[in-house]
Amino acid sequence: MTIEPVQTPARRLGASRATRPLPNSRSAPEQASRAPSCVTVQDIGDGEGRALLFALRRRGVPRAVVLARRASRDELTVLLAGGVRGAVTGQLLTSLVRPTPAAPARPRPSLPELSARELGVLRLVADGRSNRLIGEDLGLSALTVKSHLARISRKLGTGDRAELVAMVLRAGVLT
């Protein structure tokens, strides 16, 4: 990804605006970051939005307008959330994946055997439900749900609800 600044003819800026300092006595980097700027980029591939933001900040133009031939909606969202003034693309893609060498697949961690009821409870925990709401959905009391979670915690070796869900998701048991 290469960043090319768009050159604006001096006659369009006007001599007084081009040479007039910004109000207040700011340092040069602060003045540069407040100056309007427009950059062009050929393609913004998946995951390149953050790298582009970093490059713009390093050059002192974090509030630039970015023009791209092709970009995905997610990357444009990253740019706008990161503080650019605007982002325009000629072709909006759902994804722009660049070919990368395939990373070796990591084996999924194995988990102790969980019953269907325990998996059902974990699925609802992953949805962010409380013990009381899980009990109402499954026709159980909140204390029974708590008992199931205690048994799951002993099997998996942690009592943290978020870690329980993360472990089960990493193992591919829940999708």
GILIN-V155998 format. One record per residue. N is the residue number from 0. RES is the residue in one small letter. OMEGA is omega in radians with two decimals (* if undefined). D_FIRST is the distance of its C-alpha to the first C-alpha in Angstrom with 1 decimal. Layout:
{{N RES OMEGA D_FIRST} {N RES OMEGA D_FIRST}}
//
This chain:
{{0 m 3.09 0.0} {1 t -3.14 3.8} {2 i 3.13 6.7} {3 e 3.09 9.8} {4 p 3.09 13.1} {5 v -3.12 15.6} {6 q 3.09 18.8} {7 t 3.13 22.0} {8 p -3.08 25.2} {9 a -3.11 27.6} {10 r 3.13 30.4} {11 r -3.13 28.8} {12 l -3.06 28.5} {13 g -3.06 32.0} {14 a -3.08 33.2} {15 s -3.12 34.7} {16 r -3.08 31.7} {17 a -3.07 29.4} {18 t -3.07 31.8} {19 r 3.10 33.4} {20 p 3.10 32.5} {21 l 3.13 31.6} {22 p -3.08 34.7} {23 n 3.14 35.7} {24 s 3.14 35.2} {25 r 3.08 31.7} {26 s -3.09 29.8} {27 a 3.13 27.1} {28 p 3.13 24.2} {29 e 3.11 25.8} {30 q -3.14 26.2} {31 a -3.10 22.6} {32 s 3.13 21.5} {33 r -3.13 24.1} {34 a 3.12 23.2} {35 p -3.12 21.6} {36 s 3.12 18.0} {37 c 3.13 15.7} {38 v 3.09 11.9} {39 t 3.12 10.1} {40 v 3.14 6.8} {41 q -3.11 7.1} {42 d 2.99 7.0} {43 i -3.11 7.3} {44 g 3.12 8.7} {45 d 3.12 11.7} {46 g -3.11 11.7} {47 e -3.14 8.3} {48 g 3.13 10.4} {49 r 3.11 12.2} {50 a 3.10 9.4} {51 l 3.08 8.3} {52 l 3.14 12.1} {53 f -3.13 12.7} {54 a 3.12 10.4} {55 l 3.11 12.3} {56 r -3.14 15.5} {57 r 3.12 15.2} {58 r 3.11 14.9} {59 g 3.11 17.9} {60 v -3.09 16.7} {61 p -3.09 16.9} {62 r -3.10 18.7} {63 a 2.94 16.3} {64 v -3.08 16.1} {65 v 3.06 12.7} {66 l -3.13 12.6} {67 a 3.07 10.6} {68 r -3.13 11.8} {69 r 3.09 11.8} {70 a 3.09 11.9} {71 s 3.13 14.6} {72 r -3.14 17.4} {73 d -3.12 17.0} {74 e 3.07 13.5} {75 l 3.10 15.0} {76 t 3.10 17.9} {77 v -3.13 16.1} {78 l -3.11 14.7} {79 l 3.09 18.2} {80 a -3.13 19.9} {81 g 3.03 17.9} {82 g 3.08 19.3} {83 v -3.07 17.1} {84 r -3.13 19.7} {85 g 3.11 18.3} {86 a -3.10 15.6} {87 v 3.10 16.1} {88 t 3.10 14.8} {89 g -3.11 16.3} {90 q 3.14 16.5} {91 l -3.11 17.2} {92 l 3.04 16.9} {93 t 3.13 18.8} {94 s 3.07 16.1} {95 l -3.07 12.9} {96 v 3.08 13.3} {97 r 3.13 11.3} {98 p 3.10 14.0} {99 t 3.08 14.8} {100 p -3.11 18.0} {101 a 3.09 20.8} {102 a 3.12 22.0} {103 p -3.12 25.8} {104 a 3.10 27.5} {105 r 3.11 29.3} {106 p 3.11 32.9} {107 r 3.13 33.9} {108 p 3.13 36.5} {109 s -3.14 40.0} {110 l 3.01 42.1} {111 p -3.13 45.8} {112 e 3.09 47.4} {113 l 3.14 47.3} {114 s 3.12 49.7} {115 a 3.13 48.8} {116 r 3.12 50.1} {117 e 3.09 48.0} {118 l 3.09 44.9} {119 g 3.10 45.9} {120 v 3.13 46.3} {121 l 3.12 42.9} {122 r 3.13 41.2} {123 l 3.04 42.8} {124 v 3.12 41.9} {125 a 3.09 38.2} {126 d 3.07 38.7} {127 g -3.10 39.8} {128 r 3.07 43.5} {129 s 3.11 46.3} {130 n -3.12 49.2} {131 r -3.14 51.4} {132 l 3.09 49.1} {133 i 3.12 48.5} {134 g 3.12 52.3} {135 e -3.14 52.8} {136 d -3.06 50.3} {137 l -3.12 51.9} {138 g -3.13 55.5} {139 l 3.02 55.8} {140 s 3.12 56.8} {141 a 3.11 54.3} {142 l 3.09 56.1} {143 t 3.09 55.7} {144 v 3.11 51.9} {145 k 3.11 52.0} {146 s 3.09 54.0} {147 h -3.14 51.4} {148 l 3.10 48.6} {149 a 3.13 50.7} {150 r 3.10 51.3} {151 i 3.14 47.5} {152 s 3.10 46.8} {153 r -3.13 49.4} {154 k -3.05 47.9} {155 l 3.06 44.3} {156 g 3.08 45.3} {157 t 3.13 43.8} {158 g -3.10 45.2} {159 d -3.10 42.1} {160 r -3.13 41.4} {161 a 3.14 37.6} {162 e 3.06 37.6} {163 l -3.12 39.9} {164 v -3.14 37.6} {165 a -3.14 34.5} {166 m -3.12 36.5} {167 v 3.09 37.6} {168 l 3.13 34.1} {169 r -3.14 32.7} {170 a 3.12 35.6} {171 g -3.14 34.8} {172 v 3.06 38.3} {173 l 3.08 37.1} {174 t * 34.3}}
//
